[in-house]
Amino acid sequence: MLLIIKRASALVLVMFALVSCSFPAKPTGFLNEPSKMTKDESTSYQRSWTNPSAGLSKYRKVYLAPVALHEARLRNMAWNSRNLTGRQKTDLQMMSQLLRCEFAKAFSESPNGWRVLDQPSKEAGAIGIELNVVEVATSRPLVELIGTFIPGGGILNRPSMAIEGRVIEMKSGKVLAKFADREKPPTSPLSISQFQYYKVHRNLMRDWAGQTVKWIERTNPKEKVWDVLPFTLIDF
């Protein structure tokens, strides 16, 4: 019996480890030359590229373009009541609006004096951030509920989100940097956020926004921008 328990525990740990890993999403064509992007361990993104002469930290004005939905994909719609009501048709649009809001909030709340522009501007010292929602895998509350009664069942609920983005200099139109990332919520024995369809994704957007601000503001290009921990006791 003890041997069975040990093997079962080991299997659950392996499954949790696999679930916590996120593989890069397939590029959509939103970014030119995606092959230029590589894994930079100093950033929180899975893939990124920065123009060596970009000097991102010198900018303090930012325009956040309306978020694109270029070849955006919506997944995890089986066993999902939103699929039955037809509300999923507007979900991607809602995600794009929320993503832009989270980035605007992160820049405006930075202590380093950012000015968030309402309109595109070619004034000196301004950058533009253009984002694209690549993929949204919704949470499935029913599957998560089943997982509370069947050990390991919640692993079948695998919400995630993937985005792409580029930073441009508004005056010249030159691309200063590009990035792409897919994230999942941290693995947790009690994941409250996954009992809601899109709370997980709002958390991921907030994390991306904060990490992007830190990435742009850092004066040392090798300064580490930390990702969130892959495990947590309670995921709100």
VMD Tcl script that draws the C-alpha trace (Angstrom):
set ca {
  {0.00 0.00 0.00}
  {2.83 2.38 0.89}
  {4.47 1.67 -2.47}
  {1.23 2.47 -4.32}
  {0.88 5.77 -2.44}
  {4.47 6.73 -3.25}
  {4.00 5.94 -6.94}
  {0.72 7.84 -7.09}
  {2.31 10.84 -5.38}
  {5.23 10.77 -7.79}
  {2.82 10.61 -10.75}
  {0.85 13.60 -9.47}
  {4.07 15.60 -9.00}
  {5.17 14.80 -12.55}
  {1.76 15.83 -13.89}
  {1.89 19.11 -11.95}
  {5.37 19.78 -13.31}
  {4.19 19.22 -16.87}
  {1.16 21.45 -16.39}
  {3.31 24.27 -15.00}
  {5.42 24.33 -18.18}
  {4.34 26.58 -21.03}
  {5.53 25.97 -24.55}
  {5.87 28.93 -26.96}
  {2.84 29.61 -29.13}
  {3.12 29.41 -32.89}
  {3.83 32.88 -34.38}
  {0.85 34.47 -36.13}
  {2.59 36.75 -38.62}
  {1.86 39.86 -36.55}
  {5.59 40.34 -35.96}
  {8.06 40.55 -38.82}
  {11.03 38.21 -38.71}
  {9.99 36.24 -35.61}
  {13.05 34.02 -36.10}
  {15.16 36.90 -34.77}
  {13.63 36.43 -31.35}
  {15.43 34.11 -28.92}
  {15.20 33.23 -25.24}
  {16.89 35.96 -23.23}
  {17.29 34.76 -19.65}
  {17.29 38.35 -18.37}
  {13.65 38.81 -19.46}
  {10.45 37.09 -18.44}
  {9.45 36.39 -22.06}
  {9.86 33.08 -23.84}
  {11.22 34.87 -26.91}
  {12.39 38.43 -27.44}
  {14.64 40.68 -29.49}
  {15.99 44.14 -28.72}
  {17.72 46.47 -31.13}
  {21.25 46.89 -29.71}
  {20.97 50.68 -30.10}
  {17.42 50.93 -28.75}
  {18.18 52.62 -25.41}
  {14.69 51.82 -24.10}
  {15.29 53.30 -20.65}
  {15.54 56.87 -22.00}
  {11.86 57.01 -23.03}
  {9.13 58.29 -20.72}
  {6.13 58.74 -23.03}
  {4.14 55.79 -24.31}
  {1.21 55.25 -26.64}
  {-0.63 51.94 -26.32}
  {-2.22 51.04 -29.63}
  {-5.55 49.17 -29.68}
  {-4.68 45.51 -29.17}
  {-4.85 43.39 -32.31}
  {-6.52 39.99 -32.72}
  {-4.42 38.85 -35.68}
  {-5.11 35.11 -36.14}
  {-6.24 34.95 -32.49}
  {-7.36 31.56 -31.24}
  {-9.88 30.70 -28.50}
  {-9.44 27.29 -26.88}
  {-10.91 25.11 -24.12}
  {-14.48 25.68 -25.23}
  {-15.60 22.06 -24.62}
  {-17.41 21.62 -21.30}
  {-17.78 25.38 -21.23}
  {-21.14 27.10 -20.76}
  {-19.90 30.18 -22.65}
  {-19.82 28.00 -25.75}
  {-23.49 27.17 -25.28}
  {-24.63 30.77 -24.85}
  {-22.56 32.19 -27.70}
  {-20.79 34.67 -25.42}
  {-17.42 33.35 -26.55}
  {-17.82 35.39 -29.76}
  {-17.10 38.58 -27.83}
  {-14.55 37.11 -25.42}
  {-11.47 37.78 -27.55}
  {-12.51 41.39 -28.04}
  {-12.94 41.72 -24.29}
  {-9.47 40.24 -23.73}
  {-7.90 42.74 -26.11}
  {-9.48 45.66 -24.29}
  {-8.47 44.37 -20.87}
  {-4.89 43.82 -22.01}
  {-4.58 47.41 -23.18}
  {-6.04 48.67 -19.90}
  {-3.59 46.64 -17.81}
  {-0.60 47.98 -19.75}
  {-1.87 51.57 -19.45}
  {-2.34 51.10 -15.71}
  {1.15 49.65 -15.23}
  {2.83 52.56 -17.02}
  {0.72 55.23 -15.32}
  {1.43 53.75 -11.86}
  {5.17 53.46 -12.39}
  {7.11 55.76 -10.03}
  {9.40 56.72 -12.92}
  {7.13 59.38 -14.39}
  {5.55 57.89 -17.52}
  {3.11 59.91 -19.58}
  {0.53 57.69 -21.26}
  {-0.55 59.28 -24.54}
  {-4.17 59.19 -25.67}
  {-3.28 59.49 -29.35}
  {-0.31 58.51 -31.55}
  {2.33 61.21 -31.47}
  {5.64 61.74 -33.26}
  {7.02 63.90 -30.47}
  {10.52 63.14 -29.23}
  {10.90 60.68 -26.39}
  {7.73 58.72 -27.18}
  {7.42 55.00 -27.84}
  {4.46 52.98 -29.01}
  {3.56 49.48 -27.85}
  {1.60 47.32 -30.27}
  {0.19 44.09 -28.83}
  {-1.51 41.08 -30.35}
  {-3.56 38.43 -28.58}
  {-2.36 35.12 -30.02}
  {-4.34 32.63 -28.00}
  {-6.73 32.42 -25.06}
  {-7.49 29.06 -23.44}
  {-10.39 29.73 -21.10}
  {-10.73 28.28 -17.63}
  {-13.47 25.68 -17.23}
  {-15.08 26.04 -13.79}
  {-17.00 22.75 -14.10}
  {-13.80 20.80 -14.76}
  {-12.09 22.65 -11.89}
  {-14.98 21.73 -9.60}
  {-14.68 18.05 -10.55}
  {-10.99 18.31 -9.71}
  {-11.81 19.26 -6.11}
  {-13.43 15.85 -5.61}
  {-11.17 13.74 -7.82}
  {-7.46 14.11 -6.94}
  {-5.57 15.39 -9.95}
  {-8.76 16.02 -11.93}
  {-8.16 19.75 -11.97}
  {-5.11 19.14 -14.15}
  {-7.54 18.73 -17.05}
  {-8.41 22.40 -16.66}
  {-5.48 24.17 -18.33}
  {-6.21 27.88 -18.92}
  {-3.48 29.91 -20.58}
  {-2.87 32.96 -22.74}
  {-0.32 33.95 -25.37}
  {0.57 37.41 -26.67}
  {3.03 39.08 -29.03}
  {4.20 42.66 -29.00}
  {6.60 45.21 -30.36}
  {7.99 48.51 -29.14}
  {8.43 51.22 -31.74}
  {9.87 54.73 -31.65}
  {6.95 56.97 -32.53}
  {8.99 59.68 -34.28}
  {10.87 57.39 -36.69}
  {8.64 54.31 -36.72}
  {11.71 52.17 -36.03}
  {11.12 48.86 -34.22}
  {13.11 48.92 -30.99}
  {12.13 45.55 -29.55}
  {9.84 42.55 -29.99}
  {8.59 39.87 -27.63}
  {6.30 36.85 -27.46}
  {5.12 34.82 -24.50}
  {2.63 32.19 -23.42}
  {1.79 31.83 -19.76}
  {-0.30 29.62 -17.50}
  {-1.38 30.36 -13.94}
  {0.90 29.03 -11.19}
  {0.20 25.49 -10.08}
  {-1.68 25.57 -6.80}
  {-3.50 23.11 -4.50}
  {-6.24 25.75 -4.19}
  {-6.81 27.76 -7.35}
  {-9.72 30.10 -6.70}
  {-9.08 32.06 -9.89}
  {-9.77 29.02 -12.07}
  {-13.37 28.87 -10.89}
  {-13.90 31.98 -13.04}
  {-13.61 31.93 -16.82}
  {-11.11 34.76 -17.22}
  {-9.76 35.75 -13.78}
  {-6.59 33.77 -14.56}
  {-6.06 35.79 -17.72}
  {-6.54 39.12 -15.96}
  {-3.79 38.07 -13.54}
  {-1.51 37.11 -16.45}
  {-2.13 40.45 -18.17}
  {-1.24 42.33 -14.99}
  {1.99 40.35 -14.68}
  {2.94 40.95 -18.34}
  {2.26 44.68 -18.02}
  {4.38 45.06 -14.89}
  {7.24 42.99 -16.31}
  {7.21 44.97 -19.56}
  {7.48 48.28 -17.72}
  {10.45 46.95 -15.73}
  {12.05 45.58 -18.91}
  {11.80 48.95 -20.66}
  {12.92 50.98 -17.62}
  {16.00 48.96 -16.70}
  {19.25 50.82 -17.35}
  {21.34 47.65 -17.31}
  {20.27 45.41 -20.24}
  {21.36 42.34 -18.26}
  {19.35 43.22 -15.16}
  {17.00 40.31 -14.46}
  {13.26 40.87 -14.86}
  {11.75 38.08 -12.80}
  {8.76 36.04 -13.86}
  {6.13 34.99 -11.32}
  {6.80 31.78 -9.38}
  {5.37 28.63 -11.01}
  {3.88 27.40 -7.72}
  {1.74 29.06 -5.05}
  {-0.32 27.83 -2.10}
  {-3.45 29.75 -3.08}
  {-4.02 31.28 -6.49}
  {-6.49 34.15 -6.28}
}
mol new
graphics top color blue
foreach p $ca { graphics top sphere $p radius 0.5 }
foreach p [lrange $ca 0 end-1] q [lrange $ca 1 end] { graphics top cylinder $p $q radius 0.2 }
display resetview
